[in-house]
């Protein structure tokens, strides 16, 4: 089977380089257009056997634009809880500590009052394992950048420090072998976008999640 993960489209806070975590800014106009373009990836394919989204609105709205109305939601697929960083501008965090945001991106730092990488990875892993076990065919998860990064760590051993930032509405695909236990995976596609312009978005060196 293929496990296809889609990051939500750009939100208003993404455009402002403002951190969201469990907060839920709406998709920007550009984010909605990104989702419409990403829908072409799925249009020529048979419908997936299972579609699950994060319960946050930006992921659910992206799924709707992709054509997956009525998809299941799973709160375990939410972005990482950023604690006191929720709603803050990246520039303000970097002004206080030049390396704090970078170190968090690399998996080396937990925001004050936030979720640790280990706890986040565990809850995402439980959700992904459930999707893999239940899917009859290909499965799609519409979610957040942190969840995709956690999936890369869980499924193919790529730690956060090994991954480039993920563009809004980027598609990541794993080939999952369920004939062995536990299931194994290979990374087929990472950070695929339909428009090269989406790879040139401001801030993708330290993209907000």
HUQUIFEN-V866332 format. One record per backbone hydrogen bond with DSSP energy under -0.5 kcal/mol. NH is the residue of the N-H (numbers start at 1). CO is the residue of the C=O. If there is no record, write none. Layout:
NH,CO
NH,CO
This chain:
3,174
4,2
4,139
5,3
5,172
6,141
7,170
8,143
12,26
15,11
16,12
17,14
18,13
19,88
23,20
28,10
32,28
33,29
34,30
35,31
36,32
37,33
38,34
39,35
40,37
41,38
42,38
42,39
43,39
44,40
45,42
49,138
50,138
52,140
53,72
54,142
59,56
60,56
61,57
62,58
63,59
64,60
65,61
66,62
67,63
67,64
68,63
69,67
71,68
72,51
74,53
77,74
78,75
82,80
84,112
85,82
86,83
87,19
88,85
90,17
92,89
93,89
94,90
95,91
96,92
97,93
100,97
101,97
103,99
104,100
105,101
106,102
107,104
108,103
109,103
114,111
115,81
120,116
121,117
122,118
123,119
124,120
125,121
126,122
127,123
128,124
129,125
130,126
131,127
132,128
133,129
134,130
135,131
139,2
140,50
141,4
142,52
143,6
143,141
148,144
149,145
150,146
151,147
152,148
153,149
154,150
155,151
156,152
157,153
158,152
159,157
161,106
162,159
163,160
169,8
170,167
171,192
172,5
173,189
174,3
175,186
176,1
176,174
177,184
178,176
184,177
185,155
186,175
188,173
188,186
189,173
192,171
198,195
199,196
200,197
201,198
204,201
206,203
207,204
